Amino acid sequence: MAFTELKHPLIIDKLTRMRKIETSSKDFRQNLNEIAQLMVYEIFRDIKLVPIQIQTPMVETTGYTVDKPIVLVPILRAGIGMLDGIQTLIPTAKVAHIGLYRDEETLEIHQYFAKKTENIQDSYVIIVDPMLATGGSAIKAIDIVKSWGVKEIKFVCLVAVEYGIDRVLEKHADVEIYAASKDKELNEKGYIVPGLGDAGDRIFGTK
């Protein structure tokens, strides 16, 4: 459907902290979660609500609640780093998981794990992964989620490049993509520039 870059001043500030090579894993994770929380606030600005009758300490009145469940789908492993921030804002959100890896020789994306939630087809689904580079993992994850019968899907990442955005929208024009930053390009190894480096390694302190 569309690509949206969320240029909020607080997001830009926190993303700058994450880009620095000297940023520790602890600070990287903290800023990642805070950005994810800020992003989801904007992403669901127009979410549908339905009226419900509630009792306040004073009277019975009409309130409003989100019309469908929300399910988060992190692409393992780096996508896990975005969960806490989103669930802080949406504690009722359930979590499905998709595990993918890329064959180093063929560069094809392969699935090694997928676990959906109950009645996911009747939910709003947010697929999360810090990076949208070549788009291969995003496309595969969306394929899997659609095979579960899901109709309303958003893909949320931290940084993205035009190449990956275009590939995803070419295959899945009905999916909305949100990023904290649209970065310049991919280098010869397929890494986003200026980017963040390997998000998974920086989240978990691995190499």
N, C-alpha and C positions, 0 to 999 in steps of 0.2 A: 504493500500500500504506500509506504513512505519511509523516508529516513529522517530522523530528528536528532540534531545535535543540541544537547541541553547545556547552554552556556550560562549557567548560574555562577555568580562570582565566588560563592563558597566551594562549588565543584571545581572551578578552575584553580583556586588556591590549593585545595587538597590534592588535586591531580599533579600539580607542580611539585609538591612534597614527595609524591610517589615516584616521580620520574628521576629524582636525584639518585645517583649511584650509591651515595653513602647512607641512604635511608635503610634502617634496620628492618628485619622481617616483622617485628612487633609493630613499628610505626606504619609499615606498608599495609599490614592487615587492618590496622585501625582506620587508616584513611580510606581504604577500599570499602570497608563496611559503612563508613559515614557517607561516602559518595553514593553507594548503592541505596542507602536510605533516602538521601536527597533526591535521587533520580526517580525512585518509585513513587514518591510524593507527586512529582510532576506527571509521570506516566499515567497515573490513575485519576488525574484531575477531572476527567469526563466519564468516569465509570458510572454505570447505571445503578440506580437505587430503586428500591421498592418500599412502599409504605407498610409499617407495622404498628399495631396498637400496643402501647406500653403504659405502665403505671408509674408515675413519678411519686415522690413523697406527698405531693399536693393533689394531683388529679390524674385521670386517665387522659392520654394524649396520643397524637400520631407522631411516630418517629420514622426514621428511614435507615435501611440497611442495604449493603451490597447484594445485588440480585442473584449472584452465583458464587460458588466457592472459588478461591484462588489457589493455584498450584504452582510452585516453583520447581523448575527443572534445571539443576546445575549440570553442566557438561564437566565430568570428572577429568582432572582433579581440581583445576584452578577455579571452576565455577563455584565450588564449595565456599571459597573465600568471600562471596557476595551474599551468602545466605543470612548471616546474623543481622546484618544491617537492615535487610528487607523484613525479616521476621520481627525485628524490634517494632516496626511500624505496623506489620500485619501478622500478629502472633497466631492467628487462626489459620494461616496459610499452611497447606500440606506440602510435602516435598517428594517428588519423584526423582529418579536418578538415571543418567545416561552416561555410560563409559565408552569412550572412543579412543582409538590410537591410529597413527599414520604409519603405513609401511614406508620405511626409509628408502627403499629401492624404487617402488612403483608410485609412491606418494599417495596411494589410495587410502581412504578413511575406512576403518573397520570398527565394528561394534563388538565390545566384549562384555557389556552389561547394560541392562535396561529394566527398570522396575517402576511401574506406574502406580498411581494411587487409585483408590476405589472411585468410580464414577468420574474419572478425569475428563471424559468426553463432554460432561456438562459443566465444565469449569473454565475460568480464565486461566490461561497457562502463560507463564513467563519463563522462557529459556534464558539462562544466565551463563555468561562466559566473559572473562575480562577482555579478551582480544577477538577482533574480527579481522583476520588477515587475508588469507586466500579465500575464505568462505566455505572450505570443504567441510569442516566440523559442524558449522552452523547449518548447512544444507542437510547433512546427514541427520543431525538432531531433529530438525524440523520434519524430515521424512518420517522419522520414528514416531514423533508426537502425533503427526497426522494419521499414521497407521493405527493409532489408539482411538481415532474418531474425534479428535479435538478440532474445533472450528475457529476458536478465537485464540490466536497466538501472538505474543510479542517477544522479540529477541532483544535482550538488554546486555550491552557490553560497556567496557570502559573506554577503549580506544578502537577505532576502525579506520580502514582506508577505502578509497573509492572502488578499487578492484574487488574487494570482498563484498562490499555493499551491493555493487552491480550484479555480482554472481548470485547472491542470495535472492535479490528481488527478481532476477530473471527466472529463477526456478520457483520462487514462492512470492508472487506479487501480492498476495493477500496478507502477508506478515508485516507488521510494523517493526522497524528497527530503531532502537534508541542508543545513543552513545554519549559519553561525557566529552569526547573529543574526536573530531575527524582529522586524523594525522596525515602527513604528507605522502608517504609512499611505502612500498615494500623494498627491502634490500635484496641482494642476490640470493640470500639464504631464506627468504620468505619472512623475515622479521619486520615488524612495523617500525618505521622511522618517523619522528624521534622515538616514539614508543616508550616502553617500560622495561624492556628486556623480557626474560622468560617469567611470566606472571606466576606460574606454579612454583618455580624455584624461589622466587622472592617472597611468596606467601609462606611457604613451608620451610625455607632455609636450606633447601637442597641444591645440588649442582648436577 
